Amino acid sequence: MIRFFKNIRERIIKPEKVYSYLLYAIGEIFLVVIGILIALQVNNWN
C-alpha cells in the first residue's frame, strides 16, 4: 500500500503539476481526519 502511494506521489510531483499534488495532499489529510473521527466513534461505542 505504501508503494502504491509512493508511485502516485512520484508521478504527480512534477513542477507543472503542483496543483494536482496539493489536491492529493488535501485528500490525504481529509482521509486521515475521517479515520480519526471513525476511531473516536468506535471508542465511544464501548
Summary of the structure (lengths in Angstrom):
residues: 46
radius of gyration: 14.6
end to end distance: 29.8
largest distance: 48.3
contacts: 84
relative contact order: 0.09
helix: 91%
strand: 0%
